[in-house]
């Protein structure tokens, strides 16, 4: 099974992610170790259940804390409960490496192709 992504207007690898209630564009950020992080403006459109404050790490190893929630996501045909951070400091929603576990990410700039394939 494969999820097809695309390059957005800023030439960043992205995909449309179905959060059951709404679909959002997420940038693929392999330097973000979490599942998802979204700006407050997107979170305000969702019904969320607060889970606590979590520590997250950027690609540079910088730690930050943010309110954490769980959200239902359609992922490879399954509905998964995924950890999601909400931050006023990000302007784009990010899909992190936790979401990519058990999959192969292909970003081909030459062919303009972004794919996530489920392994096993």
N, C-alpha and C positions, 0 to 999 in steps of 0.2 A: 504494500500500500504506500502511496506517495502523496505528500502535500506539496502543491505547486505554489511557489512564491513569485516575486517579481522585484524589479528595481524601481524604487519610487522616483519622484521628480528630483530628488537630491542625489540620485545614483547610489542609494543605500539598499542593501538586501532587506526585503520586507515580505510580509504575508498578511492576509486577512484572517483573523482569528475569530471564531464563533464562540462568544461567551454565553451562549444559550439565549440570553435576553437581548443582546446586541452583538454586532460584528464590529471589530475595530482593526485598524492597521497597527501591526507591531513590527518594530525593527528587530532584526536578529542580531543579538549582542552576545557573542561567545565569551566576552570578558566579564559578563554579569553572571555570577554563580547561582543566582536564584531562579525561580520559575518565571514570574512576571512582575513587572513594575509598571504602574500606570500613573499618569498625571491626575491630580485631584478632579479636574474637569470631566474626565472619563469616569472616574469612580463615583462621582455625584449622580451619574445616570444609571447606576446599578443599585440593586438591593443587596447590601453586604452585611455580613455578620462579623463583627470585630473579634479577632482571635488574640490580639496582644501586640506588643512591639517586638520586632525582630531585628537582628543585626544582618546587614548585607554588605558585600564586598564588591568593589569595582575592579576593573582590570589592573589598576595600579596598586591594588591591595588596600586602598583606602576603605575604612569601615564607616558605615553610616547606619542609623536606626530609622525605621519608618513603621507606621501602623501596618499591621499585617492582617489579611483577610484570606478566606478561601473562596474560590469562585469555580463554578462549573464551566468546563471548557470541552468543546467537541474536538477530540484529538485522535486522528486515525480511525474515525468511525466510532470511537468510544466516548462516553461522557465521563471525564475525569474531574476530581476535586483537586485543584491546583493552588498552591500558596501564591498570594499576590500582595505586593507592597504598594502603598499609595504614597506619592510624594509630590509636594509642591515644587520640588527642585528639578524635576524632569519635564521636558516639553513633549516628548514622544513616548509612547508605550514601548517597552522593551521585552523581548522574549529571551530568557537567559538559558545558560547551559543545562540547568536542571531539567528543562523541558526537552532537551535534545538527547538525554540519556536513552540508550537502546535504539538509536537511529543514526543515519548517515546524512550529514548536511553537505550539499553540493552547491557551491556558489561559483558560477562560471561567468566571469565578466565578458569574455570573448563571445560566448554564445548567448549572453544576456539571460541566463537561466538560474533560478533558485529552486532547489528541491530538498525536501526532507523525506527520507525513505525509512520506513520501519524495518528494523533488522530482527531476524529470528522469528 
